[in-house]
Amino acid sequence: MPRLLYLFGLVNLVIGTAAFMNAGLLVPMAQSFGVGVGAVGQATTVYSLATALLAPAFLVATAGLAPRVALAIALSLFAAGNVATALALDLTTLLGARVLMGSGSAATAMMAGLAVAIAPVERRAQALSIVFVGMSLSYVTGIPLATWVGLGWGWRMPVWAAVVLTLLAALALWKALPAARQGVTGPSLRGAAKLLRQRAVLAVFSLTLVYFIAIFSVFSYMGPVLKSLKPLEPGALSAIISVFGVAGVVGTLSGGRAADRLGARRSLTLSLSGLSLCLLLLPLTEGHLWAMVAVLMVWGVCGFSMMAPQQVRLAQLAGPDTPLALSLNNSMLYLGIALGAAVGGAALSHLEPRYLPWVGAPFAMVALIWLRWSTRPL
């Protein structure tokens, strides 16, 4: 596979870490701003919504630029958002900074579009899995490391580190990519309209939205869920979440290979079936540590294995509008994160945390049914 794909993966590691490191730093951030933890937690919601709404618009606005120029602008915006975060003295400034970061996250969709363009057709899913494995790795390495640094030296320290790493990533991409727009068609409003008129494309977007609601209605509250199933020390809880992240890395890479070998439909069917089963089984592991860890690992593999097949389906349907299609799919992903967190939060006012997976399970099963129905032979 082209070495450029591995650079894209590293850049996504930086983006994923910077975007979600606040999850482990909520308490010191809340104390710094003099607000509640729940209020600071809205930084994730704002980032998700900004990514969903602004990243596709950014792609259209930069359609006439060479990829390295557009990526440099996107990562500069992302870095600027991190600078504003590090300098923030109140919650309003923090939320505004997260909007800026969300617009710069369009870099992820751009890199996915470039990966599709440079990879052999028969290995597109594997290429996309390499690009997106950085996001999975952020849960294993980047976010835990940022949490450790932030708790030890102040929450602003890892944010400043993210600024430096983002600018280094922009420089590396600038040197690695050609100056001309070679083989990549820029997105347009006409292309967006064409995509949104295709029922098959809308079916893919809908599936992404529903299965991310299923995942993040539980994952957004993973700490309380795991503690309600088995009392855990902070170190043990962090270790289990890291194991979940490792399973996610395996799932990201295996999902690409499975899609290339089995086809996207069959690969997604296996993943969604496994995800549904894990969400149904997890509450039944109460009091059994190793059973809980085993279910979490299977969930991690199944949950993270779905993005590459979904993106391959879009690449097959969208043609020259693939970068925009991938960005819109990313929008569905982040809308799913925001809605999933809202669904899980609402459910927690009526349920104990250990039962939260049973809230996510119906969404996973609906996604499976939708996949089978929307891809049935006509």
N, C-alpha and C positions, 0 to 999 in steps of 0.2 A: 504493500500500500504506500502511496506517496507520503514522504516524511512530513509534509505540511500538515497532514491530518493530526499528527501527534502534537504539533504546536497549537493547533486549534483546541485540542483537548486540554492542554496546559492553560490556555487563556480562559477556557470555561471553568477550570479549577479556581482561578482567581476571581472570576465573576461570581461563581456560586458561593465562594467563601465570603466575599464582601457583602453579597446580597443578604445572606442569612445568618451571619455571625451574631447578629443582635439577639438571636434566640437564646444564646447562652449568657448574654450580658444584660438581660432585662432588669435585674435587681439594681446593679450599680448605675445603670442609665436612669432608671426611675428615681433613684436617690439624687442623682446629679441635677435632674430637672424639677425635682419636688413634686412629682406626680405618681400615680399608681402604676403598678406593673402592667395592668391591662391597657392603660393608655399608651405606654411605650410599645406594647405589643402591636398596636395599630400600624406601626412602621412597616411591618411585613404586609399588612393588608394594602396600605397605600402603594408600596413598591409593586405588589402584584397587579393592582389595578392600573398603575401607570405603565407597567410593561405591556399589559393587555391592550391598552388604548393608544399609547404613544409610539411603541416600537414599530408597528406597521406603518404609521404615518411618517416616521423617520425614514423607513426604507423607501417609500414613494418619493419623499423630498430629496433624497440623495441618489435617485436612480441614474442620473446622468454622470455620476462620478466614478472614477476608477475604484475598484474594491478596496485597495489599500488606503485611499483617501477617505472613503466612507467609513471604513473601520477605524481609522485614526480619529475621525470626528466623534464617532460613537463612544470609543474608549476614553476620549478626552472629556466627554460629557459625564461618563460614568465616574472618572477620576474626580471631576469637579464636584459631583454629588457627594463623593466620599470626603472631599475637603470641607464642604459645607457641613457634613455630618460631624466631622472632628471638631469644627469650630462652633457648633450649635450650643447655644446657652438656654434654649427653651424648646418645648415640644413642637411648636409651630414651625420653627426653623428646621428641626429634624425631619418633620413630615415633608416639607418643601424640598429638602435635600434628597429624600427618597424618590420624589417625583422625577428629579433630574437623573438619578441613577436608573430609574425605570426606562427613561427615553434612551439612555445609552446602552441598555441591555439589548438593543436591536443588533448589536454585534454578534450575539449568539445565532440569530437567524441568518445573518449574512454568512457566517462561517459554515453553517449547515448547507446553504445554497451553493457555496463554492465547493464543498466536499462532494455534493452530488455531481457538479460539473466536471471534476477532475478524476473521479473514481470510475473504474470499469462498471458498466451497467449491471453485470451479474454480481457485483460486490458492493453495491450502494449501501445496503443495510449495514454491512460490516463497517464501511467507511463512516457512516453516521454514528454507529455505536462508539467508534474511537473518538469522534468529536465530542460526544456527550458524556463519555466516561468521566471527564473532568468534573462535571456536576455531581456525579455519584461520589467521586473521590473527595469532594469538598466536605461531605458528611463524615468521611473516615479520617481525614487528616486536617484539612483547612479549618473547619469550624471548631473541632476540639482544640487545636493549637491556638486559634484566635481567642477562644474562651479562656484557656489557661493564661495566656499573656494578658488579656484584659482584666481578669480577676486579680492577677498579681501586680500589674503595673498601671492599672487604670484602663477603662474601656476605650479611651481615645487612642491608645497606643496601637492596637491592631488595625484601627481604621486608617491611621497614618501609614501603616505598613501596606495596607490595601491600595492607597494612593500611589505609592512607589511601584508596587508590583503591576498595577494597571498601566502606568506609563511605560514601564519596561516591556509589557506585553504589546502595547501599541507600537513601540520602536521595533520589536522583533518582527511583527507582522509587516511593518513598513519595508523592512529589509528583505523579507521573504517573498513578498508578493510583487508581481510585475507592475510597472507604471501604467500600462495600457489596460483597457477593459477587454480581456481576452476570453471570449466564449461565454460571457455571462450577460444575460439580458436583464436590464434594469426593470424593476417593478413599476407599475403605473396604475392610475385610477381606473383606466379601461381594463387593465388586467385584473384588478380587484373585482370589478363588476362582473367580469366573465367568470371568475372563480365562484362568486357567490350565487351565480345562476346555475351552477352544476350541482345536482342533487347528490351525486357521489362524493363530491368534495365536502358538502355540508354534512353528509353522514359521517365522514372522518372527523370533522371538527366536533360534532355532537358526541361522538364516542370519547374523544379526548377529554371533553368537558366532564362527562359523567364519571369516567373512571378516576379522574383526579379528585372529584368530590368524594368518591368512595375512599380514596387513600387518605386525603388530608382531613376528612372529618374525624379521623382517628389519629393520624400522625401529628397533627397540630397540638395534640394533648398527650403525646406519647409518654411523657414523664409520669403524669398522674395515672394513666392507664396501667403502666407497668408496676408502679408502686401499689396500686390497688390489687393487682394479681399476686404480687409477692413483695413483701417489705424488702427494700434494697438500700444499701448505703450509697452515697453520692458517687463514689468511685465505681461501684458495681453497675449502677445505672448508666454511667457514661460508657463503661465497657460494653454493655449490652447494646446501646445505641450505636456504638462504633461497629460492633459485629453486624448489626442491621445494615450499616453503610457498606461494609465489605460485601455482604450479600447483594446489595444494590449494584456494586461494581461488577460482580459476576453476572448479574442479570442484564446489565447494560450491554456487556460484551457478548453474552450468549444469545441475547435477543436479536442482535444483528446477524449472527451466524445462523440462528434458527430461521429467521426470515428469508435469508438467501437460499437455504437448503429446503425448507418445508413450504415456503410461500408465506406471505404476510397473514392471510386469513387463518391458516392452521396454527401459525405461531401465536397469533393473538388469542385464538380460542383456548389454547393451552394455558397461556398466561392469565387470562381472565378467569378461567375455571379454577386455577390454583389460588388466585387472589381471593375469589369468593369463598373457597373452602377454608383458607387461613383465617379470614375474618369471622367465619362461623365458629371455628375451633378455638380461637385465642381466648375467649372468656372461660372456656372449659379447662384451661390449663392452670386455673387459680391454685396457688400453693405448690405447683410443680415447676421448679425453676428450669430444668433442662427441657421439659416439654414446651415451655413458653419460648425458650430460646430457639428451639427447633422450628416451631411455627413461625417465629419472626424471621428466621433465615429464609424459609421457603417464601414467605410473603415478600421479603426484600428482593429475591431473585425474580419472582413473578411480577411484582409491581414495577420494577425498573426495566424489565425486558420489553415493555410495550412501545416505548418511544420510537425506536428504530423501525419496526414494522409499520407503524403509523406514518412515519415520514417517507418511507419508501412508497407507500400507497399514494401519498400526495404527489411525490415526484413523478409517478407514473401518470397521474391525472392532470397535473398542472403544466407539465412541459416547461416552456420558457418562463412561466410565472412561478416556478418552484420556490425561489427565495421568499416571495410574498406569501405564498401558500404556507410555507414553514413558519413564517412570522405570525400569520393569523392562527395557525395551530398552536404556536407558543402562547398566543393571547388566550386561547381556550384553556390551555394548561394553567395559566395564572388566574384566570377567572375561576377555574375549578379549585385552585388552592384557596382563594378568598371565600368562595361559597362553601367549600368543605369546612373551613375553620368556623364559619358562621353556623352551619348545620350542627357541627359537633358542640360548639359553645351553647347553642340553644338546647341541645339534648342533655347536656350536663346539668341543666337546672331541674331535670326530672329524673335522671338516671345516675347511678354510681359509675365512676370512670371505667370500671372493668367491663361494663356492658356496652361501651361505646363502639367496639367493633361490630356489634349487631346493628348499629345504625348505619355503618358504612357498607355492610354486606349487601343490603338490597340494591344499592347503587351499582355495586360490582356486578350483580346478577342482571340488572337491567342493561348494563353495558354489554354483557355477554349475549343477551337476547337480541339487542339492537345490532350487534355485529353480525349475528347469524341471519337476521332478517334483512338487513340492508345490503348484504353481499350475496344474497341467494340468487341463483340463476333465474333469469326472467324467461 
